[in-house]
Amino acid sequence: MWRSFFLGFGAYITLLGVEALAVDKAVLKPEMVGQDKFIKSREVIPPDWAPWTLMGAGAVTVLYSFTIPQRVTKNK
């Protein structure tokens, strides 16, 4: 169970780093104006170090997941 958890977490973090490398900014909510409502948009701009740090940490986590021994089950 731990092996698959760390493998999935590492793959997610690696893909998040690749996405941060490709995207300059992400808009979480677009601005909407209508019937006395104004929702302000929120932009997320990743710093320059974030993509490389996320990809490196994700790769190390994936490699770590391969060193965790598999659970051996015996048939009775």
C-alpha positions in Angstrom: 0.0 0.0 0.0 2.8 2.5 0.9 4.6 1.7 -2.3 1.6 2.6 -4.5 1.0 5.7 -2.4 4.5 7.1 -2.8 4.5 6.2 -6.5 1.2 8.0 -7.1 2.3 11.0 -5.0 5.6 11.3 -6.8 4.0 11.0 -10.2 1.5 13.7 -9.3 4.2 16.1 -8.0 6.3 15.5 -11.1 3.4 16.3 -13.4 2.6 19.4 -11.4 6.2 20.5 -11.9 5.9 19.9 -15.7 2.7 21.9 -15.7 4.3 24.8 -13.8 7.1 24.8 -16.3 4.7 25.1 -19.3 2.2 27.6 -17.8 3.1 31.2 -17.0 0.0 31.9 -14.9 -3.2 30.2 -13.9 -6.5 32.0 -13.4 -8.6 30.3 -10.8 -11.8 32.3 -11.1 -12.6 34.4 -14.2 -14.0 37.9 -13.5 -17.8 37.9 -13.6 -20.1 40.9 -13.6 -23.9 40.4 -13.4 -26.8 41.4 -11.3 -24.9 43.4 -8.6 -22.3 40.7 -8.2 -18.6 41.1 -8.9 -16.3 38.1 -8.4 -12.6 39.0 -8.4 -10.3 36.6 -10.3 -7.4 35.0 -8.6 -4.1 34.4 -10.5 -1.4 31.9 -9.4 2.0 32.7 -10.8 4.6 30.0 -10.0 8.1 31.3 -9.0 11.0 30.4 -11.3 12.3 27.7 -8.9 9.0 25.9 -8.5 9.0 23.7 -11.6 12.4 22.3 -11.1 11.9 21.7 -7.4 8.6 19.9 -8.0 10.0 17.8 -10.8 13.1 16.9 -8.7 11.2 16.0 -5.6 8.7 14.0 -7.6 11.4 12.0 -9.3 13.2 11.3 -6.0 9.8 10.1 -4.5 9.1 7.9 -7.5 12.6 6.3 -7.2 12.1 5.9 -3.5 8.8 4.1 -4.1 10.7 1.4 -6.1 13.0 0.7 -3.1 10.1 -0.1 -0.8 9.7 -3.9 -0.6 6.5 -5.4 -1.9 4.3 -7.2 0.6 4.5 -11.0 0.0 1.2 -12.9 0.5 1.1 -16.6 0.9 -1.7 -18.8 -0.3 -3.0 -21.2 2.3 
